[in-house]
Amino acid sequence: MEAIFWGVAYTTGRVLVPIISFGNWIAEPIQINPETGKKEKKQTGLKLIVKSGKTHLGAMGVCLVGFCFWGTVITILLIV
């Protein structure tokens, strides 16, 4: 379940965040531990972070955008 959440939701959110914010926000990348090569459990959360003049949406916020998108698509498909 976690792989689905991070994989599908994050990838979808990473594509949608710049589109829905008209290019004002970009997705914060998922942090990978250089020693183990695994994803870090401690992410940036839902924060908006300003780095070098660009606003980054935290990894969890990006996932929520993707998750909401797919939830809406599935709901519409079930209704139709």
C-alpha positions as CSV (number, residue, x, y, z in Angstrom):
1,M,0.0,0.0,0.0
2,E,2.8,2.4,0.8
3,A,4.5,1.7,-2.6
4,I,1.2,2.6,-4.3
5,F,0.8,5.8,-2.3
6,W,4.4,7.0,-2.8
7,G,4.7,5.7,-6.4
8,V,1.4,6.6,-8.1
9,A,0.3,9.5,-5.9
10,Y,3.7,11.2,-5.8
11,T,4.3,10.8,-9.5
12,T,0.8,12.1,-10.4
13,G,1.2,15.0,-7.9
14,R,4.6,15.9,-9.2
15,V,3.0,16.4,-12.7
16,L,-0.1,18.2,-11.4
17,V,1.4,20.6,-8.9
18,P,3.1,22.9,-11.4
19,I,-0.1,22.8,-13.6
20,I,-2.6,23.6,-10.9
21,S,-0.3,26.4,-9.4
22,F,0.3,27.9,-12.9
23,G,4.0,27.2,-12.5
24,N,4.4,29.0,-9.2
25,W,5.1,25.8,-7.1
26,I,7.3,22.8,-7.9
27,A,7.3,19.4,-6.1
28,E,9.9,18.8,-3.4
29,P,11.8,15.6,-4.3
30,I,11.6,12.5,-2.1
31,Q,14.7,12.4,0.0
32,I,16.9,9.3,-0.4
33,N,19.4,8.2,2.2
34,P,22.8,8.1,0.4
35,E,24.1,5.4,2.7
36,T,21.3,2.9,2.2
37,G,19.7,4.1,-1.0
38,K,16.3,3.9,0.6
39,K,13.6,6.6,0.9
40,E,13.7,8.6,4.2
41,K,10.6,8.3,6.3
42,K,11.1,11.9,7.5
43,Q,10.0,14.1,4.6
44,T,9.2,17.7,4.3
45,G,5.5,17.1,5.0
46,L,2.9,19.6,3.9
47,K,5.1,22.6,4.1
48,L,5.7,25.3,1.4
49,I,9.5,25.8,1.3
50,V,11.1,28.7,-0.6
51,K,14.5,27.7,-2.1
52,S,16.5,30.0,-4.4
53,G,13.4,32.0,-5.3
54,K,11.2,29.0,-6.1
55,T,8.4,27.7,-3.9
56,H,8.5,23.9,-3.3
57,L,5.5,21.9,-2.0
58,G,6.5,19.2,0.5
59,A,6.5,15.6,-0.6
60,M,3.4,14.7,1.5
61,G,1.5,17.6,0.0
62,V,2.5,16.4,-3.5
63,C,1.2,12.9,-2.6
64,L,-2.1,14.3,-1.4
65,V,-2.6,16.2,-4.6
66,G,-2.0,13.0,-6.6
67,F,-4.1,10.9,-4.2
68,C,-7.0,13.4,-4.5
69,F,-6.7,13.4,-8.3
70,W,-7.0,9.6,-8.5
71,G,-9.8,9.5,-5.9
72,T,-11.8,12.0,-8.0
73,V,-11.1,10.0,-11.2
74,I,-12.2,6.8,-9.6
75,T,-15.3,8.4,-8.1
76,I,-16.3,9.9,-11.4
77,L,-15.8,6.5,-13.1
78,L,-18.0,4.8,-10.5
79,I,-20.8,7.3,-10.9
80,V,-20.8,7.2,-14.7
